C-alpha cells in the first residue's frame, strides 16, 4: 500500500464507517496521546521500566499504527499530500545532512 492509498483508505473509512473527522485540534491532542502510548511501550520493552497489568493488550505495532492513522487524518484534513511531503523531506535531509552524521564522533563505533 502506498501512502496515498493509505490516505484514501482512511478518508473512505471516515466517510463510510465514521461520522466525520474530529477537528484538527482534537486530532492533534489524540496524536499526542498516541505518541505517549508508544513511549510507554518503548520504555517498558527497551528501557528500564517494567510492564504493569494495564499495559497488557498494548503492542508496539498497534501503537505505531494508531499514530499513523491520526497523522493521516490530520494530513487529509489539512490538504497535505504525505507522499509529496515525504519526498520533499527526504530531499531536504539528504542535502542538509549528507556529511553531518558521518562526521559525528558520537556515532562512530
DSSP file (Angstrom, degrees, kcal/mol; ACC not computed):
  #  RESIDUE AA STRUCTURE BP1 BP2  ACC     N-H-->O    O-->H-N    N-H-->O    O-->H-N    TCO  KAPPA ALPHA  PHI   PSI    X-CA   Y-CA   Z-CA
    1    1 A X              0   0    0      0, 0.0     2,-0.1     0, 0.0     3,-0.0   0.000 360.0 360.0 360.0 134.5    0.0    0.0    0.0
    2    2 A X     >  -     0   0    0      1,-0.1     4,-2.1     4,-0.0     5,-0.1  -0.406 360.0-110.2 -84.3 168.4    1.3    3.4   -0.8
    3    3 A X  H  > S+     0   0    0      2,-0.2     4,-2.6     1,-0.2     5,-0.2   0.908 121.4  53.1 -63.7 -40.7    1.0    6.4    1.4
    4    4 A X  H  > S+     0   0    0      1,-0.2     4,-2.4     2,-0.2    -1,-0.2   0.906 108.0  49.9 -61.5 -41.5   -1.5    7.9   -1.0
    5    5 A X  H  > S+     0   0    0      2,-0.2     4,-2.7     1,-0.2    -1,-0.2   0.888 109.5  51.8 -64.0 -38.2   -3.6    4.8   -0.9
    6    6 A X  H  X S+     0   0    0     -4,-2.1     4,-2.6     2,-0.2     5,-0.2   0.919 108.9  50.3 -64.0 -42.6   -3.5    4.9    2.9
    7    7 A X  H  X S+     0   0    0     -4,-2.6     4,-2.2     1,-0.2    -2,-0.2   0.918 113.1  46.5 -60.9 -42.6   -4.7    8.5    2.9
    8    8 A X  H  X S+     0   0    0     -4,-2.4     4,-2.6     2,-0.2    -2,-0.2   0.902 111.8  51.1 -65.0 -41.0   -7.6    7.5    0.5
    9    9 A X  H  X S+     0   0    0     -4,-2.7     4,-2.3     2,-0.2    -2,-0.2   0.908 110.8  47.5 -66.0 -42.3   -8.4    4.4    2.7
   10   10 A X  H  X S+     0   0    0     -4,-2.6     4,-2.7     2,-0.2    -1,-0.2   0.932 112.5  50.0 -63.2 -45.1   -8.6    6.5    5.9
   11   11 A X  H  X S+     0   0    0     -4,-2.2     4,-2.2    -5,-0.2    -2,-0.2   0.915 111.2  48.7 -60.5 -43.4  -10.8    9.1    4.2
   12   12 A X  H  X S+     0   0    0     -4,-2.6     4,-1.9     2,-0.2     5,-0.3   0.905 111.0  50.5 -63.2 -41.3  -13.1    6.4    2.8
   13   13 A X  H  X>S+     0   0    0     -4,-2.3     4,-3.0     1,-0.2     5,-2.3   0.925 109.8  50.2 -62.5 -44.6  -13.4    4.8    6.3
   14   14 A X  H  <5S+     0   0    0     -4,-2.7    -1,-0.2     1,-0.2    -2,-0.2   0.912 114.0  45.5 -59.7 -42.2  -14.2    8.2    7.9
   15   15 A X  H  <5S+     0   0    0     -4,-2.2    -1,-0.2    -5,-0.2    -2,-0.2   0.772 126.4  27.3 -74.2 -26.8  -16.9    8.8    5.3
   16   16 A X  H  <5S+     0   0    0     -4,-1.9    -2,-0.2    -5,-0.1    -3,-0.2   0.790 136.2  19.1-107.3 -34.8  -18.5    5.3    5.5
   17   17 A X  T  <5S+     0   0    0     -4,-3.0    -3,-0.2    -5,-0.3    -4,-0.1   0.791 117.8  57.2-106.7 -41.2  -17.8    4.0    8.9
   18   18 A X  S   <S-     0   0    0     -5,-2.3     3,-0.1     1,-0.1    -4,-0.0  -0.215  78.1-128.9 -80.2 178.6  -17.0    7.0   11.0
   19   19 A X  S    S-     0   0    0      1,-0.5     2,-0.3    -2,-0.0    -1,-0.1   0.851  73.7 -45.4 -93.8 -48.0  -19.3   10.0   11.4
   20   20 A X  S    S-     0   0    0     -3,-0.0    -1,-0.5     3,-0.0     2,-0.2  -0.950  70.5 -70.8-169.6 170.5  -16.8   12.7   10.4
   21   21 A X        -     0   0    0     -2,-0.3     2,-0.1    -3,-0.1     3,-0.1  -0.512  49.8-116.5 -68.4 142.1  -13.2   13.7   11.2
   22   22 A X        -     0   0    0     -2,-0.2    -1,-0.1     1,-0.1     5,-0.0  -0.445  49.9 -86.4 -64.4 157.0  -12.6   15.1   14.7
   23   23 A X     >  -     0   0    0      1,-0.1     4,-2.6    -2,-0.1     5,-0.2  -0.225  41.9-102.3 -66.8 165.2  -11.5   18.7   14.4
   24   24 A X  H  > S+     0   0    0      1,-0.2     4,-2.1     2,-0.2     5,-0.1   0.854 120.2  49.9 -60.1 -39.9   -7.8   19.4   13.8
   25   25 A X  H  > S+     0   0    0      2,-0.2     4,-2.1     1,-0.2    -1,-0.2   0.894 110.8  49.8 -68.7 -38.0   -7.1   20.4   17.4
   26   26 A X  H  > S+     0   0    0      1,-0.2     4,-2.5     2,-0.2    -2,-0.2   0.933 111.6  48.9 -62.8 -44.9   -8.8   17.3   18.8
   27   27 A X  H  X S+     0   0    0     -4,-2.6     4,-2.6     1,-0.2    -2,-0.2   0.852 108.1  54.3 -65.0 -33.0   -6.8   15.1   16.4
   28   28 A X  H  X S+     0   0    0     -4,-2.1     4,-2.1    -5,-0.2    -1,-0.2   0.918 110.0  46.9 -64.6 -41.8   -3.6   16.9   17.5
   29   29 A X  H  X S+     0   0    0     -4,-2.1     4,-2.2     2,-0.2    -2,-0.2   0.903 112.2  50.1 -65.1 -40.9   -4.4   16.0   21.1
   30   30 A X  H  X S+     0   0    0     -4,-2.5     4,-2.7     2,-0.2    -2,-0.2   0.904 108.4  53.1 -63.8 -41.0   -5.2   12.4   20.1
   31   31 A X  H  X S+     0   0    0     -4,-2.6     4,-2.3     1,-0.2    -2,-0.2   0.922 109.1  49.1 -59.3 -44.1   -1.8   12.2   18.2
   32   32 A X  H  X S+     0   0    0     -4,-2.1     4,-1.9     1,-0.2    -1,-0.2   0.906 111.0  50.2 -62.0 -41.9    0.0   13.4   21.3
   33   33 A X  H  X S+     0   0    0     -4,-2.2     4,-1.9     1,-0.2    -2,-0.2   0.916 110.3  49.7 -61.6 -44.1   -1.9   10.8   23.4
   34   34 A X  H  X S+     0   0    0     -4,-2.7     4,-2.1     1,-0.2    -2,-0.2   0.877 108.2  52.6 -65.6 -37.5   -1.0    8.0   20.9
   35   35 A X  H  X S+     0   0    0     -4,-2.3     4,-2.6     1,-0.2    -1,-0.2   0.892 107.7  53.3 -63.8 -38.2    2.7    9.0   20.9
   36   36 A X  H  X S+     0   0    0     -4,-1.9     4,-2.1     2,-0.2    -2,-0.2   0.891 106.8  51.3 -62.1 -39.5    2.6    8.8   24.7
   37   37 A X  H  X S+     0   0    0     -4,-1.9     4,-1.9     2,-0.2    -2,-0.2   0.891 110.4  48.9 -65.5 -38.7    1.2    5.2   24.5
   38   38 A X  H  X S+     0   0    0     -4,-2.1     4,-2.8     2,-0.2    -2,-0.2   0.919 109.3  52.9 -64.0 -42.7    4.0    4.3   22.1
   39   39 A X  H  X S+     0   0    0     -4,-2.6     4,-2.8     1,-0.2    -2,-0.2   0.885 106.4  53.8 -60.2 -39.1    6.5    5.9   24.6
   40   40 A X  H  X S+     0   0    0     -4,-2.1     4,-1.5     2,-0.2    -1,-0.2   0.936 111.4  44.1 -60.9 -47.2    5.1    3.7   27.4
   41   41 A X  H  X S+     0   0    0     -4,-1.9     4,-2.5     1,-0.2     5,-0.3   0.916 114.5  49.9 -65.4 -42.6    5.6    0.5   25.4
   42   42 A X  H  X>S+     0   0    0     -4,-2.8     4,-3.0     1,-0.2     5,-1.0   0.916 110.2  49.8 -62.2 -43.5    9.1    1.6   24.3
   43   43 A X  H  <5S+     0   0    0     -4,-2.8     6,-1.4     1,-0.2    -1,-0.2   0.812 116.2  42.7 -68.2 -28.1   10.1    2.4   27.8
   44   44 A X  H  <5S+     0   0    0     -4,-1.5    -1,-0.2    -5,-0.2    -2,-0.2   0.812 121.0  39.9 -85.6 -31.5    8.9   -0.9   29.1
   45   45 A X  H  <5S+     0   0    0     -4,-2.5    -2,-0.2    -5,-0.2    -3,-0.2   0.900 137.0  12.3 -82.7 -43.7   10.2   -3.0   26.2
   46   46 A X  T  <5S+     0   0    0     -4,-3.0    -3,-0.2    -5,-0.3    -2,-0.1   0.574 120.8  61.5-113.1 -14.8   13.6   -1.3   25.7
   47   47 A X  S   <S-     0   0    0     -5,-1.0    -4,-0.1    -4,-0.1    -3,-0.0  -0.073  95.8 -89.0 -99.7-158.3   14.0    0.9   28.7
   48   48 A X  S    S+     0   0    0      2,-0.1     2,-0.2    -2,-0.1    -4,-0.1   0.436  87.0 103.5 -99.7  -1.5   14.2    0.2   32.4
   49   49 A X        -     0   0    0     -6,-1.4     2,-0.3    -9,-0.1    -2,-0.1  -0.524  64.8-131.9 -81.3 151.4   10.6    0.4   33.3
   50   50 A X        -     0   0    0     -2,-0.2     2,-0.1     1,-0.1    -5,-0.1  -0.686  27.9 -97.6 -98.7 156.7    8.6   -2.8   34.0
   51   51 A X        -     0   0    0     -2,-0.3     2,-0.3    -7,-0.2    -1,-0.1  -0.405  34.1-149.2 -70.8 146.7    5.3   -3.7   32.5
   52   52 A X    >   -     0   0    0     -2,-0.1     3,-1.5     1,-0.1     4,-0.5  -0.711  30.6-105.9-107.3 164.6    2.1   -3.0   34.5
   53   53 A X  G >  S+     0   0    0      1,-0.3     3,-1.4    -2,-0.3    -1,-0.1   0.877 121.1  59.2 -56.3 -38.1   -1.1   -5.0   34.3
   54   54 A X  G 3  S+     0   0    0      1,-0.3    -1,-0.3     3,-0.1    -3,-0.0   0.633  94.3  65.8 -70.1 -12.8   -2.7   -2.1   32.5
   55   55 A X  G X  S+     0   0    0     -3,-1.5     3,-1.9     2,-0.1    -1,-0.3   0.664  75.8 108.7 -81.3 -16.3    0.0   -2.4   29.7
   56   56 A X  T <  S+     0   0    0     -3,-1.4     3,-0.1    -4,-0.5    -3,-0.0  -0.341  76.3  30.4 -63.0 140.5   -1.3   -5.8   28.6
   57   57 A X  T 3  S+     0   0    0      1,-0.3     2,-0.4    -2,-0.0    -1,-0.3   0.282  94.3 109.6  92.8 -10.2   -3.1   -5.7   25.3
   58   58 A X    <   -     0   0    0     -3,-1.9     2,-0.4     4,-0.0    -1,-0.3  -0.841  47.6-173.8 -97.8 134.6   -0.9   -2.8   24.0
   59   59 A X     >  -     0   0    0     -2,-0.4     4,-2.5     1,-0.1     5,-0.2  -0.948  33.3-123.4-130.0 151.8    1.6   -3.7   21.3
   60   60 A X  H  > S+     0   0    0     -2,-0.4     4,-2.3     1,-0.2     5,-0.2   0.929 111.3  47.5 -56.5 -51.4    4.3   -1.8   19.6
   61   61 A X  H  > S+     0   0    0      1,-0.2     4,-2.4     2,-0.2    -1,-0.2   0.911 112.9  49.4 -60.4 -40.4    2.9   -2.3   16.0
   62   62 A X  H  > S+     0   0    0      2,-0.2     4,-2.2     1,-0.2    -1,-0.2   0.906 110.8  48.9 -66.3 -41.0   -0.6   -1.3   17.1
   63   63 A X  H  X S+     0   0    0     -4,-2.5     4,-1.8     2,-0.2    -1,-0.2   0.894 111.8  49.5 -66.0 -38.8    0.6    1.8   18.8
   64   64 A X  H  X S+     0   0    0     -4,-2.3     4,-2.3    -5,-0.2    -2,-0.2   0.907 110.6  50.3 -64.5 -40.7    2.6    2.8   15.7
   65   65 A X  H  X S+     0   0    0     -4,-2.4     4,-2.6    -5,-0.2    -2,-0.2   0.874 106.8  54.9 -65.7 -36.7   -0.4    2.2   13.5
   66   66 A X  H  X S+     0   0    0     -4,-2.2     4,-2.2     2,-0.2    -1,-0.2   0.915 109.1  48.1 -60.2 -42.7   -2.5    4.4   15.8
   67   67 A X  H  X S+     0   0    0     -4,-1.8     4,-2.5     1,-0.2    -2,-0.2   0.925 111.6  49.4 -63.3 -45.1    0.0    7.2   15.3
   68   68 A X  H  X S+     0   0    0     -4,-2.3     4,-2.6     1,-0.2    -2,-0.2   0.907 109.1  53.6 -61.3 -42.4    0.0    6.7   11.6
   69   69 A X  H  X S+     0   0    0     -4,-2.6     4,-2.3     2,-0.2    -2,-0.2   0.944 112.3  42.2 -56.9 -51.9   -3.8    6.7   11.5
   70   70 A X  H  X S+     0   0    0     -4,-2.2     4,-2.5     2,-0.2    -1,-0.2   0.885 113.1  53.3 -68.3 -37.6   -4.1   10.0   13.3
   71   71 A X  H  X S+     0   0    0     -4,-2.5     4,-2.4     2,-0.2    -1,-0.2   0.913 109.7  48.9 -61.4 -41.9   -1.3   11.6   11.3
   72   72 A X  H  X S+     0   0    0     -4,-2.6     4,-2.9     2,-0.2    -2,-0.2   0.900 108.8  53.4 -64.4 -40.6   -3.1   10.6    8.1
   73   73 A X  H  X S+     0   0    0     -4,-2.3     4,-2.6     1,-0.2    -2,-0.2   0.945 110.2  47.3 -57.8 -47.7   -6.3   12.1    9.4
   74   74 A X  H  X S+     0   0    0     -4,-2.5     4,-1.9     1,-0.2     6,-0.2   0.898 111.8  50.4 -61.5 -41.2   -4.5   15.4   10.1
   75   75 A X  H  X>S+     0   0    0     -4,-2.4     5,-2.5     1,-0.2     4,-0.7   0.936 111.6  47.9 -62.7 -45.8   -2.9   15.3    6.6
   76   76 A X  H ><5S+     0   0    0     -4,-2.9     3,-0.7     1,-0.2    -2,-0.2   0.914 112.3  49.4 -61.1 -42.9   -6.3   14.7    5.0
   77   77 A X  H 3<5S+     0   0    0     -4,-2.6    -1,-0.2     1,-0.2    -2,-0.2   0.830 116.4  41.0 -66.6 -32.4   -7.9   17.5    7.0
   78   78 A X  H 3<5S-     0   0    0     -4,-1.9    -1,-0.2    -5,-0.2    -2,-0.2   0.367 113.1-111.7-101.4   4.4   -5.3   20.0    6.1
   79   79 A X  T <<5 +     0   0    0     -3,-0.7     2,-0.5    -4,-0.7    -3,-0.2   0.754  61.7 154.1  75.4  24.7   -4.8   19.1    2.5
   80   80 A X      < -     0   0    0     -5,-2.5     2,-0.9    -6,-0.2    -1,-0.2  -0.768  38.9-147.5 -90.8 125.8   -1.3   17.6    2.9
   81   81 A X     >  -     0   0    0     -2,-0.5     4,-2.6     1,-0.2     5,-0.2  -0.821  11.5-162.4 -87.0 105.4   -0.2   15.0    0.4
   82   82 A X  H  > S+     0   0    0     -2,-0.9     4,-2.7     1,-0.2     5,-0.2   0.809  84.6  58.6 -65.1 -29.8    2.1   12.9    2.6
   83   83 A X  H  > S+     0   0    0      2,-0.2     4,-2.3     1,-0.2    -1,-0.2   0.960 112.0  39.6 -61.9 -50.2    3.8   11.2   -0.4
   84   84 A X  H  > S+     0   0    0      2,-0.2     4,-2.5     1,-0.2    -2,-0.2   0.899 115.7  51.9 -66.3 -40.8    4.9   14.6   -1.7
   85   85 A X  H  X S+     0   0    0     -4,-2.6     4,-2.3     1,-0.2    -1,-0.2   0.906 111.2  47.8 -62.4 -41.3    5.7   15.9    1.7
   86   86 A X  H  X S+     0   0    0     -4,-2.7     4,-2.7     2,-0.2     5,-0.2   0.918 111.1  50.0 -67.1 -43.5    7.8   12.8    2.5
   87   87 A X  H  X S+     0   0    0     -4,-2.3     4,-2.1    -5,-0.2    -2,-0.2   0.936 113.2  46.6 -58.8 -46.5    9.7   13.0   -0.8
   88   88 A X  H  X S+     0   0    0     -4,-2.5     4,-2.2     1,-0.2    -1,-0.2   0.893 112.4  50.5 -63.5 -40.3   10.5   16.7   -0.2
   89   89 A X  H  X S+     0   0    0     -4,-2.3     4,-2.7     2,-0.2    -1,-0.2   0.889 108.9  51.0 -67.0 -39.4   11.6   16.0    3.3
   90   90 A X  H  X S+     0   0    0     -4,-2.7     4,-2.6     2,-0.2    -1,-0.2   0.897 110.0  50.5 -63.5 -40.2   13.9   13.2    2.2
   91   91 A X  H  X S+     0   0    0     -4,-2.1     4,-2.4    -5,-0.2     5,-0.2   0.922 111.3  48.5 -62.7 -44.1   15.5   15.5   -0.3
   92   92 A X  H  X S+     0   0    0     -4,-2.2     4,-3.0     2,-0.2     5,-0.3   0.933 113.2  46.7 -61.3 -47.8   16.0   18.2    2.4
   93   93 A X  H  X S+     0   0    0     -4,-2.7     4,-2.9     1,-0.2    -2,-0.2   0.905 112.1  50.6 -62.9 -41.8   17.5   15.7    4.8
   94   94 A X  H  X S+     0   0    0     -4,-2.6     4,-0.7    -5,-0.2    -1,-0.2   0.920 116.1  41.3 -63.3 -43.9   19.8   14.3    2.1
   95   95 A X  H  < S+     0   0    0     -4,-2.4     3,-0.4    -5,-0.2    -2,-0.2   0.937 122.2  39.4 -68.4 -47.1   21.0   17.7    1.1
   96   96 A X  H  < S+     0   0    0     -4,-3.0     3,-0.3    -5,-0.2     4,-0.2   0.867 126.6  31.7 -72.6 -37.7   21.3   19.1    4.6
   97   97 A X  H  X S+     0   0    0     -4,-2.9     4,-1.0    -5,-0.3     5,-0.3   0.209  75.8 117.7-111.2  14.9   22.7   16.0    6.4
   98   98 A X  T  < S+     0   0    0     -4,-0.7    -1,-0.2    -3,-0.4     4,-0.1   0.822  98.6  13.8 -57.3 -32.4   24.8   14.2    3.7
   99   99 A X  T  > S+     0   0    0     -3,-0.3     4,-1.7    -4,-0.2    -1,-0.2   0.562 107.8  87.2-113.9 -14.5   28.0   14.7    5.7
  100  100 A X  T  4 S+     0   0    0      1,-0.2     4,-0.3     2,-0.2     3,-0.2   0.905  94.1  39.0 -57.2 -49.8   26.7   15.7    9.2
  101  101 A X  T >< S+     0   0    0     -4,-1.0     3,-1.0     1,-0.2    -1,-0.2   0.838 111.8  57.1 -75.1 -32.3   26.1   12.2   10.6
  102  102 A X  T 34 S+     0   0    0     -5,-0.3    -1,-0.2     1,-0.2    -2,-0.2   0.820 108.9  48.3 -65.1 -29.7   29.3   10.7    9.1
  103  103 A X  T 3< S+     0   0    0     -4,-1.7     2,-0.8    -3,-0.2    -1,-0.2   0.451  85.0 107.4 -89.9  -1.1   31.3   13.5   10.9
  104  104 A X    X   -     0   0    0     -3,-1.0     3,-1.7    -4,-0.3     4,-0.3  -0.690  55.0-161.0 -83.2 111.0   29.6   12.9   14.3
  105  105 A X  G >  S+     0   0    0     -2,-0.8     3,-0.9     1,-0.3    -1,-0.2   0.740  87.7  67.7 -64.4 -20.9   32.1   11.2   16.6
  106  106 A X  G 3  S+     0   0    0      1,-0.2    -1,-0.3    -3,-0.1    -2,-0.1   0.703  98.7  51.9 -70.7 -17.7   29.2   10.1   18.8
  107  107 A X  G <  S+     0   0    0     -3,-1.7    -1,-0.2    -6,-0.2     2,-0.2   0.461  85.8 105.3 -98.2  -2.0   28.0    7.8   16.1
  108  108 A X    <         0   0    0     -3,-0.9    -6,-0.0    -4,-0.3    -5,-0.0  -0.540 360.0 360.0 -78.6 143.2   31.4    6.0   15.5
  109  109 A X              0   0    0     -2,-0.2    -1,-0.1     0, 0.0    -3,-0.0   0.410 360.0 360.0 -98.5 360.0   31.8    2.5   16.8
